[in-house]
Amino acid sequence: MEAYLVSYAADWLNLLVRWLHLIVGIAWIGASFYFVWLDNTIRPPAPGSDLAQKGVSGELWAVHGGGFYNPQKYLVAPKELPAELHWFKWEAYSTWLTGFALLLIVYHFNASAMMIDRSVADLAPWQAVAIGLGTLVLGWTVYDLLCRSPLGQRDGLFGIVMFLFIVAVAYALSKLLSGRAAYIHVGAMIGTIMVANVLMVIIPGQRKMVDAMRAGGLPDPVYGQRGKQRSVHNNYFTLPVLFIMISNHYAMTYNHAWNWLVLAAIMAAGVLIRHFFNLKHKGRIAWGYPAAGVAILLAVAVAIAPKPAAPVAAAAGSAAPGFEKVQAIVSQRCVACHSDRPTQPGFASAPAGVMLNTPELIRQHKDKIYVQTVQLKAMPLANLTQITEEERAIIGAWYQAGAK
């Protein structure tokens, strides 16, 4: 089969798996957000009422979709196990499975282009993949040990320590992988922690509670307490993971010299904003949290904003370079990916639909070429085509002279 057809098939696989990942991720996040909201919103029944005598710790009346709902939560478990019991687990499992498949398709199967940046670390593809996979195992191991330690009983301190651990991982990955790959593997690590919480703690605990009831005994409430703790942790992980999922579209973040710190700040903002909503659902309004989150995001936006470039024409000569010279650089360094039929392995179509294989297209995308190639130095991706600083300066001088 022709190489471009293989790349085309890989693009379709990427599309379908990404679409499925989005669908099941919405289902999982929606269920997670709903149940945390429900836990924070239900109110205890009146003392001595029928519900209180049944062991109901809280209930809520709601209206949605033309119907009325009355969800109830039992302090430990109902006196009798219902005939049908729904388990919320496949939303989480499907999200991780599709996410891991996407990680393999986009990053691990094309590690030389998507994971390695020679200016960061000169790795072999297998080394980059091993680092990425090792990060997933390391994250769950450290998190689970911390949860089971005495620190796990101190929510605030645990949150700080876990945040610092994630930032440390982000820093280490930023010194080993390309910025884009470092970000996505931090997200994959957090996502693995989230689904492992479901697989290794929440569902097994719930099974033990159900088994105890089926055997005619009383379930141990400790399993419910552990499940609730891990569920709340997942709730706070969600916004940072969602940002990382979309971060590959924004080279201004992952390609910054302090990319790990940028990620840390944005994750912190997400946690603060999520905390505001969790408190709000309990009836507490604390505007300081979202205000702090927004302030952090604004500070990041200002800190990483591209600085006005100094004139670079002198670096390339006394006169602004002509278009022919710029086109030659673009043809040699960019068109392998950015054309109607890319020749770079792993690319069946131009990234983001940006094609640069004609003079008209180069002029049309001159702003993107300047920002991505000269200011952010995000392109070529991982500098696969070995563009030089002199060539970047030539493009910059041409652009600043009016891109004629």
N, C-alpha and C positions, 0 to 999 in steps of 0.2 A: 504494500500500500504506500502511496505517495506520502512523504513526510508532512505536507501541509494538510492532508486529509486526516492524518493521525492527530495533528494539533487541533483541527476542526472538531473532531470527535471528542477530544479532551475538553474543548470549550463547552460543548453541549453537556458533557458529564458535569463540568463545573457549574453550569447554569442550573441543571436539574437538582443537583445535590444542594446547592446554595438556596434554591427556592424551597426545597423540602426542609432544610435547616431553619429557614425563616418561619415557615408554617408551624413546625413543632415547637420552635422556640417561643413563638407567641403563645401557644397553648400552655407551655410550662410556666412562663413568666406570668401570664394572666391568672393561672390557678394559684401560683405563689402569692402574687399581690392580693388576690381576692381573699385567701385564707388568713393572711396576716392582717388585712383590713378587718376581716370578720372577728378575729381574736381580739383586736383592739376596740371593736365597736359593740360587741354583744354586752348586754347588761344582765346582772344576776336577777333571778326571779325573786318575788317577794318571799320572805321567810315564812315557812309553814305552808306555802302553796303546793299544789299538786306537782308542779315542775320541780320545786326544791326537794320534795320527798322522793321524786324519781331519780335524784342525783344530778339534775341539770345545773350546771354552773353558770350558764348564760344563754340568752336567746336574743333573737332579732326579728323584727317584722320588716319586710321589704316588698316593694312592688317593682316589677320589671317585665317587659314584654307582654303587658296585658294581664298578668297574673300576680297573685300574692304569695309570698314565700315566708316560711317561719323556721329558719335554721336554728338548731339547738345544739349546744356543746355540753357533753357530760364531763363531770369533774375527773372521773377515771374511765368509766365505761357504763353502758346501760346494764340493767339487771339481766336482760336476755339478749343474746346475740341475734340480730336480724337475719332473715333468710338470705337477703342479698346485701352485699357490702361492696361499695366501689373503692378501688385502690387507685390512688393518684401516683403512678410511677412511670408509665410508659411515655408520658410527655417528657419527663426528665431523661429517660434512657434514650429516646429517639433523638432528642436534641444533642446529646453527647455523641451518639453514633454518627449522626450526619455531620456534626462539627468536626469530629476526628477524621472522617472521610474527606471533608473539605480541606483539612490541614494537610493530609497526604497528597491530595490532587494538586493543590495550588502551591504548597511550599516544599514538602519533602520529595515529591517526584521531580521537582525542578529546583532543587536546592542551590545549584550553582548560580541561578539567576535571582531567586527569591529570598535566599537565606544568607548568602555569603557576600560580604563587602570587603574586598581586599585591603581597603584603607583602614578597616577596623581590625580584622584578624584574617590571616591567610590560612583558611581551613579547607580541608577536603570535604566534599558533599556529605560523606558518611559521618564525619565528625560533627558537622552542623546538625544533621538529623539526630544523632545520638544526644547532643546537648539539648535539643528541643524535647525529645522524648524523656530524657532524664529529668528535665524540669517538671514534667507532669507528675512523675513519681515522687520527686522531692517535695513538691508542694503539698500533696495529700499527706505524706508521712509526717512532715513537720506540723501541719495543721492539726491532724488527728492526735498526735502526741500532746500538743498544747491543750487541746480540748479536754483530754483525759487527765491532765495534770491539775494541781490545785489552782493554777492560773485560769483554767476553764470556768471556775466558779465566780470569777470577778470579771463581769462583762466589759466594763470600761477599759480596764488594764489589758484584758485579753485583746480587745479591738485594736488598741495602740500597738501592742507587740506584733499582732498579725499584720497590721498595716506596714510596720517597719520591715518585717520579713519580706513582704511582697515588693516593697521598694528596693530592698537589697537584691532581690532576684532580678528586678528590672535593671538595676545598675549593672549587675554581672552580665546579663544578656546583652546589654548595650555595648559591652566591651568585647563581645564574642561574635554576635550576629549583626546582620544589617538592621537598621532601626525599625524597619517595617516588620521583619521577622521577630525581633525582640518584643515588640508590642504584642503581636498576635500570640506569641508563646506565653507571655504573661497572662493574656486573656484565656488561653487554653488551659493553663494551670489553674486559674480560678474556677473556670467551668468544670474542670475535672474534680476539684474539691466539692463543688456544688452537687454534682451528680453522685459522687461517692458518698456524700452525706445521705442521699436518698437510698442508694444501694446498700451501703454498709451499716447504717445506723437507723434511719427512720423506718424503712420497710421491715428489717429484721425485728426491730422493737415492736412494731405493730403486729407482726406475726406472733410474737411471743404473747402479747396481750390477748389476741384472738384465740390462740391455742389454750391459754389458761382458762378462758371462759368456756371453751368447748369441753374442757376436762372437768368443768363444774367448779373451778376455783375462782379466786379474785385476781385480776391482773395486777402486776406490780406497777405502781404509778411512775416509777423511775424511768420506764421506757418512754412514757408519754412526755416526761420532762426533758429527756435527752432529745427526743424528736423535735420538740418545740424549740429547743435551743439551736439545733442545727438548721431548722427551718428559718428562724430569725436571721441567722448568719447568712444564709442564702439570699434572704431579702436584701441585706445590705451589700452583698456582692454584685447584685444585678446591674445597677447603673454603671459601675466601672466596666463590667464585661460588655455591656451594650456599646459604650463609647469605643472600646477596643475593637469591637466588630466592625465599626465604620471608620476607624482611624486610618485604614490603608488608603482612603481617598484624600487624606490631608497630610501631605508631605511636610507641611510647615511644623507639624508636631513631632513625628517620628524621625525626621531628618535633621532636627535641631541638634546642636552640639551638646545640649543638656537634655536630650530627649527623655532620659529616665526621670529627671526632675519634673519635666512637663507632664509626663504621665502620672507621677505621684500627685501633683497638684490637682489635675483633672479628676483623678479617682477620689481624692479627698473631697472635692466639691460635690461629686455625685453622692458620696456617703452622707454629707451634711444635708443635702436636699432630700434624700430618702428619709433621714431621721426626722426631718420636719413633718413629712406626711405621716410617719408612724405615730408621732406625738399628736398630730392633729386628729387622727382617727380615735385617739384616746380622749379627745376633748381638750387637749392642751395646745394652745397656739403659741409658738415660740419663733417669731420672725427672725430672730438672730441667726438661726441656722441657714435658712435659704439666703439671707443677706450675705452671710459669710461665704457661702458657696458661690454666689454670683460675683462677689468681690474677688474671689480666687480666680474665677474664669476670666474676668476682666484683666486682672493683673497678668495672667498668662498671655492673653491676647496682646497686651501692650509689650510685654517682655520679649516675645518672639517675633514681633512685627518686623518685616524686612526693613532694614535701614536704607535711606537714600544712597544709592551707589555713587561712588566717586567716579568722575569721568575716567574711562579706561582707554580712550583712543590712543593716548600717548604710549600705552603699553604695547600696542600693536603697530605703532608707527605714527607719524605726524598727521596723516590723513585718515579719515574714517575708512574702514575696509569696504570694498565693493560687495555687492550682493553675490557675485560669482564665488567669492571666497567663502562666504557664509553658507551658500548652498552646497559647496563641496564638503564643508564640515558636517552639515546636517545629513548629507547623503551618506557619508562614511560612518557617522557616529549614531544617527537616529533612525534612519529609514529601515534598518534591519528589523525594527519592531513597528515603527510608525509608517506603514504603507498599506495599500490595498491587499497585498499578499506578503506578509512578513516572512523573512528568511531566518530569523532568530528562532532556534529550537524552543518549543514550548509556547509559541504565540501563533494562533491561527488568525487573529484579527488585531488591528491596531488598538493598543490600550486606550481606553476611554474614547475610542472612535477618532482619535487625533491622527490624521495622516499628513505626512510631510514630504511626499515624493514628487511634488510639482512646485514650481515657483509660486503659483497662486496660493497653494496650501500653506507654504512657509510664511507668506505675508499675512494670510488669514489668522495664523496661530502665533504671530510674532510675540504677542504679550506672554502667552504660555511658555514659549521657548525661552524667553528672557528670564521669567520668574523661576521656572523649574530648572533651567540649565545654568544660569549665571547667579541668581540670588540665592535660591535654596540648594542648588547643586544636587537636586534629587534625581535628575536625569542626566545621562542614561541610568537606568535602574541598576544599582550596585556597580555602576560604571563598567558594565559588561564590555562596552566597545572602546574603553580606555581613552576617553576624551581627555585632552590635556588642559592645564590651566591657561596656556596661551590661547588655545582654541576657544575656551570660555570667554576670555578677554576679547577676542575678535568679535564674537557674537554680541557681547555687551557693548562694545564700541559701535558696532553697526546699529544696534537698537537705539542707543543714546543719540546717535546722529540722525535719527528719524526713520530708521529701518527702510531706507530707500532701495 
